[in-house]
Amino acid sequence: MSIYTGKKTLVTGASAGIGYALAEELAERGSEVIITARRQDRLEELARKIEHAGGTVHIFLEDLSQPGSGRKLYDRVKSAGLQVDLLINNAGYGRWGDLTSHDREDYAKMLQLNVTTLTDLCHLYLPDMVAQGGGGIINVGSMASLSPIPYASVYSSSKAYVLMFSEAIRYEYQDRGVKVMALLPGGTQSEFARVATEKSEKLTKRNQKREGSAAGGALQTSQEVAVECLDAFEKNKQYVLCGSRNRFLYNLTKFMSRQRVLEMTGGMFRKIAG
């Protein structure tokens, strides 16, 4: 029997991409899923698919890029009488370009979503999980958690926080019945690149060319990432870097100086987002 069978899982950012795939995969493995995002039509579409397959799903519409939204979501879920056994902090977005390509308000929303709301939800749900005798948290970082990424500086820094934070609270709560894991996807077939480039006409056109090229074949699907994630969590991994190609590239960087890694990532992202 799957460890997910009969458990209630809250998935943020479930309207597309990895969050959507995780909710589907969790339902298939027997979990009752609680899904949240800003787009009601997408959540309802996902709910219909899960229910058609015999699963149980609850929808909570929430914009987690707003201050106080984590507490608001927590209170709404609790008021509905739903105990959360597994929290998946998947909601997040990035921006590509040099630092001043985007305004401070946009970065503030990104940091609220990628860092502050994620931290708030962990802070709110950890005491509940300890009190109920156990639980789990999966925080979605990125391959960008592992090194600085020029032309995605704020995004990569926010995801570095996710990895460090997840590893730290994993240690703090490992003897209190709560498992914590960081998920680090690499390039994935999702809406991420479109959102990251949507405020730049030049980068939007460049991304459209990349999507139409053979390079797109190197990207994992969201479903592949979801399967790797849930399999790794079942094995109580500290973190999982998805994709054999991404693991190979990361292992190469272990033999490089930080300056060389910076030059390599900077050169790659200058072509994509510079």
HUVEN-V192511 format. One line per field, one symbol per residue. phi: phi as a letter, one per 40 degrees, with the letter a starting at -180 (. if undefined). Layout:
BEGIN
phi->???
END
This chain:
BEGIN
phi->.ccccgcbbcbcgccafcccccccccccchccbbbaaccccccccccccccccgcbabbbcaccccdgcccccdccccccgbcccbbbcbdiabbbhcdccbcccccccccdccbccdcdcccccdccccccgiiabbbccadcccacbdgaccccccccddcccccccdccbccbgbcbbbbbcccbcacdccccbccbcccccccccccccccccccccccccccdcccccccgccabccgccccccccccccbccccccccccccccccbc
END
